[in-house]
Amino acid sequence: VLNRLLYAVGGFDGTARLRSAECYHPEQDAWRAIAPMATIRSGAGVCALNNCIYAMGGYDGTDQLNSTERYEVETDAWSFVAPMRYRRSALGVTVFQGKIYVLGGYDGHTFLDSVECYDPAGDAWTEVTRMTSGRSGVGVAITMEPCRKQTDRPDCPC
């Protein structure tokens, strides 16, 4: 969701992988096509950051991808930014403190445990940690509450 609009990016329609993208206007109950990505992507990670939509990784029907594209709302155009360090599809994505985090995924051979962080200010990805196991199709959530391991509060639910 960006500027109260919902974006659908890439995917698979049962026959072909897609590069198309569209946005939904809830007040108008209408979908509108936007510029297509340069790359066909299914199983990509997508998020909104700094008034842009980012699509990273995914699968093009032949290979898992490490490329990242950024959609500029004002110009209705996609452009490439720095690629991730690892190829991955079915990855988890979240945004935290102005940076994009990608977790896990599948590289075509292995379920990944790596976590990468993209800093748009420097247009660079860094590997920040590893999860305890590889996982694909992972969901990601951010909470502002400290984890029980980080506090002595017995009422913390984690």
C-alpha positions in Angstrom: 0.0 0.0 0.0 1.4 3.4 -1.0 -0.6 6.6 -0.9 -3.7 4.6 0.0 -3.4 2.6 -3.2 -2.9 -1.2 -3.4 -0.3 -2.4 -5.9 -0.2 -5.9 -7.6 3.2 -6.5 -9.2 4.3 -9.5 -11.4 3.1 -13.0 -10.5 1.9 -16.0 -12.4 -1.5 -16.2 -14.1 -1.6 -20.0 -14.5 0.0 -19.9 -18.0 2.7 -17.3 -17.9 4.8 -15.3 -15.5 4.1 -11.6 -15.6 6.0 -8.3 -15.7 2.7 -6.3 -15.6 1.7 -4.2 -12.6 -1.5 -2.4 -11.6 -2.9 -0.4 -8.7 -6.3 -0.5 -7.0 -8.1 2.7 -5.9 -10.4 1.6 -3.0 -12.5 4.8 -3.2 -13.2 4.2 -6.9 -13.3 0.4 -6.6 -11.2 0.4 -9.8 -7.9 -1.2 -11.0 -5.6 0.7 -13.3 -2.6 -0.6 -15.2 0.7 1.1 -14.5 4.0 0.7 -16.3 5.3 -2.9 -16.5 8.5 -4.0 -15.0 11.5 -4.7 -17.2 11.7 -8.2 -15.8 9.2 -11.0 -15.6 8.8 -12.0 -11.9 6.7 -14.5 -10.0 7.4 -15.2 -6.4 9.0 -11.8 -6.0 9.2 -9.7 -2.8 7.4 -6.4 -3.0 7.3 -3.4 -0.6 6.7 0.3 -0.5 9.4 2.7 0.7 9.9 6.5 0.3 7.0 6.9 -2.1 8.3 4.1 -4.4 7.4 0.5 -4.9 10.3 -2.0 -4.9 10.2 -5.5 -6.5 13.1 -7.8 -5.8 14.0 -11.4 -6.7 11.5 -13.8 -7.9 11.5 -16.4 -10.7 11.5 -15.7 -14.4 10.6 -19.2 -15.5 14.2 -20.2 -15.9 16.2 -18.8 -13.0 15.7 -17.3 -9.5 16.6 -13.6 -9.7 18.6 -11.2 -7.6 17.7 -8.1 -9.5 15.7 -5.3 -7.9 13.4 -2.8 -9.6 12.0 0.5 -8.2 8.8 2.1 -9.4 8.6 5.9 -9.2 4.9 6.9 -8.8 5.4 10.4 -10.1 7.0 9.3 -13.4 5.1 5.9 -13.8 8.5 4.3 -14.5 10.5 1.3 -13.2 14.3 1.4 -13.0 16.9 -1.0 -11.7 18.7 -0.4 -8.5 21.5 -2.5 -6.9 20.9 -6.3 -7.1 20.6 -8.4 -3.9 23.6 -10.5 -3.0 21.8 -13.8 -3.5 19.2 -15.0 -6.0 15.9 -15.8 -4.3 12.2 -16.3 -5.0 9.4 -16.9 -2.4 11.3 -14.4 -0.1 9.9 -12.5 2.8 10.1 -8.7 2.8 9.6 -5.9 5.3 10.6 -2.3 5.7 12.1 -1.0 9.0 13.7 2.4 9.7 14.0 3.4 6.1 15.6 0.2 4.9 14.3 -3.0 3.1 14.9 -6.4 4.7 14.6 -9.6 2.7 14.5 -12.9 4.5 15.0 -16.5 3.2 13.6 -17.7 -0.1 14.7 -20.3 -2.5 17.7 -20.0 -4.8 16.8 -22.9 -7.1 18.7 -25.5 -5.0 18.6 -24.4 -1.4 16.1 -22.9 1.0 18.0 -19.8 2.2 18.6 -18.7 5.8 20.2 -15.4 4.9 18.8 -11.9 5.7 19.8 -9.0 3.5 19.2 -5.2 4.0 18.9 -2.6 1.3 19.8 1.0 2.1 18.3 3.3 -0.6 20.6 6.1 0.4 23.7 4.2 -0.6 21.9 1.9 -3.2 23.6 -1.1 -1.6 22.6 -4.5 -0.1 24.4 -6.0 2.9 24.0 -9.3 4.5 23.0 -8.7 8.1 22.4 -12.1 9.7 21.2 -15.6 9.2 18.1 -17.2 10.5 18.3 -20.5 12.4 17.1 -22.4 9.4 16.4 -21.9 5.7 12.8 -21.1 4.8 10.8 -20.3 1.7 7.5 -18.5 1.4 8.2 -16.9 4.8 5.9 -14.2 6.3 7.5 -11.2 8.0 6.1 -8.8 10.6 7.6 -5.9 12.6 6.6 -5.3 16.2 7.6 -2.3 18.2 7.6 -4.3 21.4 10.9 -5.7 22.7 11.2 -9.5 22.6 11.2 -11.3 26.0 14.8 -12.2 25.5 15.6 -8.5 25.4 13.7 -7.6 28.5 12.9 -8.9 32.0 9.2 -8.3 31.5 7.4 -11.6 32.1 4.2 -10.2 30.4 5.9 -9.9 27.0 4.1 -12.3 24.7 7.1 -13.4 22.6 
